[in-house]
Amino acid sequence: MFKRFSSSYVQAVQRFLIGPPEWEETFMKYTSKCKVIDAKPNQRIKYEYIVTKDTLNAAGKLHEGCIASIFDVCMGNLIAPADDIPLQQAAVTVDLSISYMNAVKLGETIIIEANTLKHGKKLAFLEAKVFRKSDNSIVAIGKQTMAIIPKKN
């Protein structure tokens, strides 16, 4: 389904996700652990993420709020033009809807596939799915609407 676009773009998105050291003190610490597997600018990005202890809920499963944070950033990375990495902030979330279907345990790997449905001048419509890597079971699906921030000249 995914075809490698360019290793330089994949590396640029990865550098953005890792971010500066101060991100380790914010919600960005979760998405900084995502590994970009494949990407095509403004169309799709595929990530891999290993569930760590600090992302677990009281039941010992990947916290739904962590999935929401990962969705928000991973889908948001679709907004960045290939020539504008590292992205500062090109858009803000207007709406984020997620359905959770299966749980993920500590140490399991998930795959996040984010796609652009429509990218207009003022709004972008995005979707993403999370799968358990071990059995390809769907964990969650999400849709997001983002408002595009005009560039200052």
C-alpha positions in Angstrom: 0.0 0.0 0.0 2.8 2.4 0.9 5.6 3.1 -1.6 8.7 4.8 -0.4 8.8 8.4 -1.6 12.2 9.8 -0.6 14.5 9.0 2.2 15.3 12.7 2.7 11.7 13.5 3.3 11.3 10.5 5.6 14.4 11.7 7.5 13.1 15.3 7.7 9.8 14.2 9.2 11.7 12.0 11.6 13.9 14.9 12.7 10.8 17.0 13.3 9.1 14.3 15.4 12.2 14.0 17.6 12.2 17.7 18.1 14.3 19.7 20.7 15.2 18.3 24.1 12.5 20.3 25.9 9.9 18.2 24.1 10.7 15.5 26.6 8.8 17.5 29.2 5.6 17.8 27.0 3.1 15.6 25.3 5.5 15.7 22.3 7.6 13.1 24.1 5.2 10.4 23.0 5.2 11.3 19.3 9.0 11.8 19.4 9.2 8.0 19.9 7.4 7.3 16.6 9.6 6.0 13.8 8.8 7.1 10.3 8.7 4.1 8.1 7.5 5.7 4.9 6.1 9.0 3.7 4.8 10.8 0.7 4.4 14.6 1.2 0.9 15.8 1.8 -0.5 12.4 1.0 0.5 9.7 3.6 2.9 8.8 6.3 3.4 5.5 8.0 4.9 5.2 11.5 5.9 2.6 14.0 5.7 3.0 17.8 6.6 0.7 20.7 4.4 0.9 23.7 6.3 2.0 26.8 5.4 1.9 30.5 4.8 5.7 30.7 2.0 5.4 28.1 -0.1 2.8 29.9 -3.5 3.4 31.5 -4.6 1.9 34.9 -5.5 -1.4 33.2 -1.9 -1.7 31.9 -2.9 -1.0 28.2 -1.9 1.8 25.9 -3.7 4.9 27.1 -6.4 6.2 24.8 -5.1 9.8 25.4 -1.7 8.8 24.2 -3.3 7.4 21.0 -5.1 10.7 20.6 -1.9 12.7 21.0 -0.1 10.4 18.5 -3.0 10.8 16.0 -3.0 14.6 16.4 0.7 15.0 15.6 1.0 12.2 13.1 -1.9 13.4 11.0 -0.8 17.0 11.5 2.6 16.1 9.8 0.6 15.5 6.6 0.1 19.3 6.4 3.8 20.2 6.1 4.9 20.7 2.5 8.0 18.7 1.5 10.1 21.8 1.2 9.0 23.3 4.6 10.4 20.7 7.0 11.1 21.3 9.8 7.6 22.4 10.3 6.8 25.0 12.9 3.0 25.0 13.0 1.2 25.0 9.7 -2.2 24.1 11.1 -4.3 23.7 14.2 -6.8 21.0 15.1 -10.4 21.9 14.7 -11.9 18.5 15.2 -10.5 15.1 16.2 -12.7 12.0 16.3 -11.4 8.5 17.4 -12.9 5.1 17.7 -11.0 2.6 19.9 -11.4 -1.0 19.0 -8.7 -3.1 20.6 -6.1 -2.8 23.4 -2.3 -2.8 23.1 0.0 -4.2 25.8 3.4 -3.0 27.1 6.2 -3.7 24.6 3.9 -4.3 21.7 4.5 -2.4 18.4 1.8 -0.4 16.7 1.7 0.9 13.1 0.1 4.2 12.4 -1.0 5.0 8.9 -2.1 8.6 8.3 -3.6 9.8 5.0 -4.8 13.0 3.6 -8.5 12.9 2.4 -8.6 16.5 1.2 -6.2 19.4 1.5 -7.8 22.8 0.8 -6.6 26.3 1.3 -8.2 26.8 4.7 -9.0 23.2 5.9 -7.4 19.8 5.6 -9.3 16.6 6.2 -7.2 13.7 7.4 -7.6 10.1 8.6 -5.4 7.6 10.4 -5.5 4.0 11.5 -3.5 2.2 14.2 -2.8 -1.6 13.9 -1.0 -4.0 16.2 2.0 -5.1 14.3 1.9 -8.7 15.7 -1.5 -9.6 14.3 -2.5 -6.6 12.1 -5.6 -6.1 14.4 -7.0 -2.6 14.1 -6.6 -0.7 17.4 -8.1 2.7 16.6 -9.3 4.8 13.7 -9.4 8.5 13.6 -10.5 11.5 11.5 -9.2 15.0 11.9 -10.0 18.4 10.5 -7.2 21.0 10.6 -7.4 24.7 9.9 -4.4 25.8 7.8 -2.5 28.8 9.1 -1.5 31.2 6.4 2.2 31.7 5.9 3.5 35.2 6.9 5.5 36.8 4.1 
